[in-house]
Amino acid sequence: MIDHPTPYPDINALLNELFESIQSILKAHFIGMYLDGSLASGGFDQDSDVDFLVVCDIDISGDLFSELQAMHDRIARIDSPWAIQLEGTYISLAGLRRFDPAHALHPNIERGEGERLKMVQLNQTWNVHRYILRERGITLAGPVPKTLVDPVLPAQLEQAMLLNLSGWAEHLLEDPAQMKFRGYQSYIVLSLCRILYTLQNHDVVSKASAADWAMKMLGERWIPLFESALDGRQHSNRDASPGEVAGTLDFIRYAVDYGIGWLPK
């Protein structure tokens, strides 16, 4: 049983169910469970997801993975709007301590109806999660995060964000149809604000805080797009307008060019 880790009773009830189920499956392999994401870094609202991290003493596979997958399938059917908003990773202590390609394959679940636990290969963008957990993570059970995670250096944060720009962001330019709905279109804009904030400030803040910084620092031309993105999070299933899509594509190009300035000469 975990004691009121968030200000939201319905989320706490779900987290307790998840926590007890995980412990019953992992048993002695369980080291700790934590919240990261917006619940830890600020900016959580009704349109956020519930980011969690479970630390184990081994890399999860085989029967343990199958049991966890079945458990998440059951959790998704709970009568709670948050049941399909869980987003989390099961990671070994070796994979959490520092990014290690030898311990980079871990179970992960994303938010959304029909999503299932799956194995994912982490890359160096994982350092962003490590940073948030170490600096601001909320402990549900287990050791203090700073005892489990080595410091994440500014250069590691830069590299993680540059990888996001050269991978995720540039690929969006090739497939603008992904921006059909305002929810994802807004997510793109606000995530890019956070990437640029981190490059400039070597810190990770909430998307809303990063958008506020971007409105002040990146020029007036982008302010309508940022304001629209903040509003769009509250209307995620509506279609993005052609102007919002065009503005987002322009901002992706701007962000990619901004990132190029950080690459070693």
C-alpha positions, 0 to 999 in steps of 0.5 A: 500500500502506498500513501497518497503519492499524488493530490488525485484520489482516483490516480492514487487508487489506480497506482495502489492497484498497480503497485500491489500487482507489480510486487506480487509478480516481481517479488524479490526482483522488485527494487522500487517504483517511482513517478516521473513525467509531469507528475514529478516535473510539474504541469500535470493536468487532466490531459496528462498521462501517468508516468511511472518507472519500476526498477528491478534487479534483473532485465525482465524477459520470459515468464515475468514479462508475460505476467506483467503484460497480462496484468497490464491488460487487466489494469486497462479494463479497470473502470477509471479514465486513468487506466489507459493513461499509464505510461511506464518502463520496467528497467533493471538497476544496471540499465538505470544507473547509467545508459548501457547498451548491454541493458537497454531492452526493457518492457514499456507501455504507452498510454492509449486504448489498446496499448499493451506492454511491449519490449523496447530498445532504449537509446541515449534519449533515455538520459532525459528520463534518468535526469527527471527521476534523479532530480524530481522523481516521486518515490512510491517505494524503494530507495531515494532515486539519487542513490540509483541513478548516476548524475546526468551531465549537461552534455548527456542532456544535450545529446539526448535532445539533439537525437530527438531532433534528428530522429523524431522531429525530422521524421515528422517533416516526412509525414505531416499526416501524423498531425491530424489531431490537435492533441498530437500536433500540440504535443509536438509543439510543446515537446519542441519547446522543451527540447530547445529549453533543455539545450539552452538551460541544461534542465528539463521542465514541464511542457507548459513552463518550456512554452512560457520560456519559448514565448519570451525567448524565441520571438513573437512570430511563434507566440500564436502557435504556442498559445494554440498548442497550450489550448489544443491539449484540452481539445485533443480529438479535434482536427488540427487546422491547416494553419496549425499544421503549417505553423508546426512544420515551420517550427519543426524546421526552426527547431532542427536548425536551432539544434544544428547550431549545437552540433560540434564544429 
